[in-house]
Amino acid sequence: MTQEEITAWALSNGWQMIAGNLSLTKPRLHKEAIVRIVLKATVANLEVKKPAGNKWEKIAGAAYAAIEPDEEDGPPRGLGFETIPSFSMLMQANKDSQTFAKLK
């Protein structure tokens, strides 16, 4: 996948741009990112914010060529999404929040 393809997938699945990175937020505090994708020149890194403090922990990273789209529009394979417990629920909560914000 390319940087643009990852960005398009993420934005259509509940991610938002926060501080220049694709991010998922806490379910109740939709301004604080807790998961982010950092897109660099040749690689994409998946990072999680540690509960204590403001440090980000890289949990996975891959070259764009090693990241493959999911056949069913799920998270791209090869970027480590399977390492986050409840990832799909967090992504759905963010997507729902964006949808309901548009209805207001």
C-alpha positions in Angstrom: 0.0 0.0 0.0 1.1 3.6 -0.5 1.0 6.4 2.0 -2.1 7.8 0.2 -3.9 4.4 0.3 -3.3 4.0 4.0 -4.5 7.6 4.6 -7.7 7.1 2.6 -8.4 3.8 4.3 -7.9 5.3 7.8 -9.9 8.4 7.2 -12.9 6.4 5.9 -12.7 4.1 9.0 -12.9 6.5 11.9 -9.3 7.8 12.1 -8.7 11.5 12.1 -5.7 13.8 11.6 -4.3 15.0 15.0 -1.0 16.8 15.1 -0.2 15.6 11.6 -0.7 11.9 12.3 -3.6 9.5 11.6 -5.1 9.0 15.1 -7.8 7.2 17.1 -9.0 8.9 20.3 -10.3 7.8 23.7 -14.0 7.0 23.4 -15.0 9.8 25.8 -12.3 12.3 25.1 -12.3 12.8 21.4 -9.4 15.2 21.4 -6.7 13.1 22.9 -5.1 10.6 20.6 -4.2 7.1 22.0 -3.3 5.2 18.9 -1.6 6.7 15.8 -0.1 5.8 12.5 3.1 7.8 11.8 3.7 7.9 8.0 7.3 8.4 7.1 9.1 8.5 3.8 9.5 4.8 3.4 7.7 3.2 6.4 4.5 3.4 8.5 4.7 3.0 12.2 1.8 2.0 14.5 2.2 3.6 18.0 0.2 3.5 21.2 0.3 6.2 23.9 1.3 4.8 27.3 -1.3 5.3 30.0 1.2 7.1 32.3 2.8 10.1 30.7 2.9 11.4 27.2 5.2 8.9 25.7 4.4 7.0 22.5 5.4 3.3 22.2 6.0 1.9 18.7 4.3 -1.5 18.5 4.9 -2.2 14.9 6.3 -0.8 11.7 6.6 -1.8 8.1 7.8 -0.6 4.7 4.9 0.4 2.5 5.6 -2.5 0.1 5.1 -4.9 3.0 1.6 -3.5 3.9 -1.3 -5.2 2.1 -4.9 -4.1 2.0 -7.5 -6.4 3.6 -9.9 -8.0 1.1 -12.9 -7.1 3.2 -11.9 -3.4 3.9 -10.5 -4.3 7.3 -7.2 -3.0 8.8 -4.3 -3.4 6.4 -2.1 -6.5 7.0 1.5 -6.1 8.0 1.2 -3.1 10.2 0.6 -4.8 13.5 -3.1 -4.0 14.1 -3.6 -7.5 15.5 -1.4 -6.5 18.5 -3.9 -4.1 19.9 -6.7 -5.7 22.0 -10.1 -4.4 21.1 -8.7 -2.4 18.2 -11.8 -2.9 16.0 -14.1 -1.7 18.8 -12.0 1.5 19.3 -12.0 2.1 15.6 -15.8 1.7 15.5 -16.3 4.0 18.5 -14.3 6.7 16.7 -16.2 6.2 13.4 -19.6 6.4 15.3 -18.5 9.5 17.1 -17.7 11.2 13.8 -21.0 10.2 12.2 -23.0 11.5 15.1 -21.0 14.7 15.2 -22.1 15.4 11.6 -25.8 15.0 12.6 -25.6 17.8 15.2 
